[in-house]
Amino acid sequence: MIARYLKEQGISIIQAQGTHICLWIAQLKQDGLSYSRMEHHRSSLKIFYAMLVKLNIVTKSPAAALPK
């Protein structure tokens, strides 16, 4: 879902910033996605970007901008 959202914005997963991630989460909330489903997406994004940081693909995780 995040990949589709970013593509629509003309941004790659690698170029995404915290504001993009927060706006996407806000869009999910506005679309009526359940809290548990949003938490699942948030958790998955944090893990995904942590892996990209570990592999030196990105320097910092944009998912770090998400509230805990």
matplotlib code that plots the C-alpha trace (Angstrom):
import matplotlib.pyplot as plt

x = [0.0, 2.8, 4.5, 1.4, 0.8, 4.4, 4.3, 1.2, 3.2, 6.1, 8.4, 10.3, 10.5, 14.1, 13.3, 10.4, 10.7, 8.9, 6.3, 5.3, 4.9, 2.8, 0.6, 0.0, -0.9, -3.3, -4.8, -5.4, -7.1, -9.3, -10.2, -11.5, -8.8, -9.1, -6.6, -5.2, -4.6, -2.9, -0.7, 0.2, 1.3, 3.2, 5.1, 5.9, 7.2, 9.5, 10.9, 11.3, 13.1, 15.3, 16.4, 17.2, 19.2, 21.1, 21.9, 23.1, 20.4, 19.0, 20.8, 17.9, 14.4, 11.6, 9.3, 11.1, 8.8, 5.8, 4.4, 5.2]
y = [0.0, 2.5, 1.7, 2.6, 5.8, 6.9, 6.1, 8.2, 11.0, 10.5, 9.3, 6.0, 4.0, 5.1, 8.8, 8.8, 11.1, 11.1, 13.5, 11.2, 8.3, 10.4, 11.6, 8.1, 7.0, 9.9, 8.9, 5.4, 6.8, 9.1, 6.1, 4.3, 1.7, 0.1, 1.0, -2.5, -2.6, 0.8, -0.5, -3.5, -1.1, 1.1, -1.8, -3.3, 0.0, 0.4, -3.1, -2.6, 0.7, -0.6, -3.3, -0.7, 1.3, -1.8, -2.6, 1.0, 1.6, 4.6, 6.6, 7.0, 5.6, 7.9, 5.6, 7.1, 10.1, 8.0, 8.3, 5.4]
z = [0.0, 0.9, -2.4, -4.4, -2.4, -2.9, -6.6, -7.0, -5.3, -7.7, -4.8, -4.5, -1.3, -1.0, -1.4, 1.1, 4.1, 7.4, 6.2, 3.4, 5.8, 8.2, 5.4, 4.3, 7.7, 8.0, 4.7, 5.9, 9.0, 6.9, 4.7, 7.8, 8.2, 11.6, 14.4, 14.5, 10.7, 10.9, 13.7, 11.5, 8.7, 11.0, 12.6, 9.2, 7.9, 10.9, 10.4, 6.6, 6.9, 9.7, 7.3, 4.6, 7.2, 8.2, 4.5, 4.0, 1.4, 3.3, 5.9, 8.3, 8.5, 7.6, 9.7, 12.7, 12.3, 13.2, 16.7, 19.0]

ax = plt.figure().add_subplot(projection="3d")
ax.plot(x, y, z, "-o")
ax.set_aspect("equal")
plt.show()
